[in-house]
């Protein structure tokens, strides 16, 4: 077995479940690209709470941590792909639009996604990638725009 195949075989995964819909996907942690972010998020699991649709970022859904979680940026981008799962944070008071500190997990479900704030593009730390068939999960993501928040649970696979 190649080194790459062994690494893929042991990759940790996070399950993301829309609780009331009973729809789940798995996201493979990108520990080689975002080790601190993966370690921090993994140690916080399980998590559960409301998610909302992003306003400025296109096809993005967001879970806001109930308290500030600070993780240094790594594997950053402002051009997300469908299936990317990322961490974003901003210190309160550094922007007119963010008087309070904010930390979140966000994911992107279509090609129009571009992480943004009211001031323009922002950088997110991509730490996981949704794997397998996510069609039903993405359908729920899209419905959040019309229906409002949903409850999500993040757990270890």
N, C-alpha and C positions, 0 to 999 in steps of 0.2 A: 504494500500500500504506500502510495506516495506521501510525502510530507504534507502536501496540500489536502489530500483526501483524509489523512488522520486528523488534521486540524478541523476540517469541516465536520467530521464525524463526532467530534467532541464539543462543537460549538454550543454554547448555552442559548436557550430560546426563552422568550417571554410570550405568554399568551395574553392577547388583548380581546376582551369579551364585552359586547354590548349586552348587559345583564338582562334587561327586559325583553330584548329581541332574541336572546339565545344564539347570537351570531358571534363567532370567534375567528381569529387568525393567530398564527404564530409569527413572531419576528425574531430572526436570528441576530444575536448580539455581535457587533463588529469589534470584538475585543482587541484585534490587532491594530485597528485604526483609532479607536476611542477608548482606551483601557480605563482611564479614570471615570469617565462618564458611565461606562458599562458597570464597573464595580460599584459605583455609588447607587445607580438605579437598581441594580440587582439586590443590593443590601436593603433597599427600601421596600422591596416587594413582600407581600402583596399590597397593592394600592387600589382604592376604589373611590369614585366620585363622579361629578358631573363633567361632561365635555360639551364644548360649544363649537360652532363653526367660526372660523376666522373671518374677519371682515375685510382685511386689506390684502390677503395672501392668496386669493383664489381657492383652489380645492385643498383646504387644510382644516383639520380638526385639532382642537387644543384641550389638554387637561392641565389646569393650573394647580400647582402644589398648594396645599393649605398654608404652608409657611415657606419662607425663602430657603432654597437649597442652592448653594453656590458650588459650581463645578467650573474649573478653568476651561476655556474653549479648546477644542481639539476636533480634527476632521471637519473643519468648518466650511460652509458653503452658503451662498444666497441663491443657489439654483438647485432646488430640490427636484427629485424624480418621484413618480408615483411609487409608493411602497417604502420610501425613506421614513424613518422614525428618528426624531431629533429632540435635542434639549435646547432650550433657549432661556436666558435670564437677562435681566437688566436691573441695575441698582436704582432705587427710587431717587427722584430728584435730578437724574442725569438727563432727563428729557421732559419737556412740557407735558407730554402725554402719559408719562409714568411717574406720578408723584410718589407712589409706593413701589417698593421692590417687588419683582415678579419673577417666578421661575415656572417653567412648564415643559411638558412633553407634548410634542406636536407630530402629526404625521400627515402625509400628502397622498391624495388618492386619484389625481388626474394630472394631465400634462400642463394645465394652466397654472399650477402652483408655483408661487415665488414668495418665499418668506419676506414679509414686509410689515412695517408699522405705518402710522399716518405720515411719518417723515420720509418714508422710502424703504428700500430693501434693507434687511437685517441679515446677519450671519447666524446660522444655527449649527449646533454640533450634531452631526448625523452619527448615531450610535447603534442603530439596528436597521434591519431590512425585512419587510414583510415577505414571507415565503409561502408558496403554494397558491391555491386558488382563493383570491380575496374578493371575488365578484360580489357576493352577498354582503360582506363587510363594507365594501365601498358603496354599495347601494344605501346602506344605513347612514354612512357618512354624508352622502349627498342629501338625504332626507332631513338631516339636521338643519340645513339652511331654511327649510319651510316649517318644520315641526318644532324646532327649538332643541334645548339640551337633551342629552341622553346620559344614562349611567354607564360608566365603563369600569371594568375590573382588569387590572394588570396582575398577572401571577407568573410564577415560574413554571415552565413546561416540565 
